[in-house]
Amino acid sequence: MKTKLEKVMNDHQSTATTATKVKTRKQTRFFATVNNGNEFVSKYSVSLIGVVAVLIGLWSISCLLGAASGKGPLALLTNWFSAVMGM
């Protein structure tokens, strides 16, 4: 059996924007829900950022492997240190 609060929340989930005042024995609570499609955009944006981050990571690993395979990892490290130190 659903409580009064669950019934009210279920009744108002289909509308675009609702504010519901529910009186209980102890206190009064206000609930506001907004269903305007922003959830889909937010999930899509987070997924897109994750995919781009993975692609950048794979690209950087392939660049490091390509540089290390050219003259070897020791030459890569010595050249990197000389570039950073300005020698």
Residue pairs with C-beta under 8 A, 6 or more apart in sequence:
2 10
4 22
4 24
5 22
5 24
5 29
8 20
8 22
8 31
9 20
9 31
9 33
12 18
12 20
12 33
13 33
13 35
14 35
15 35
16 34
16 35
16 36
17 32
17 33
17 34
17 35
17 36
18 32
18 33
19 30
19 31
19 32
20 30
20 31
20 32
21 28
21 29
21 30
22 28
22 29
22 31
64 76
67 76
68 76
70 76
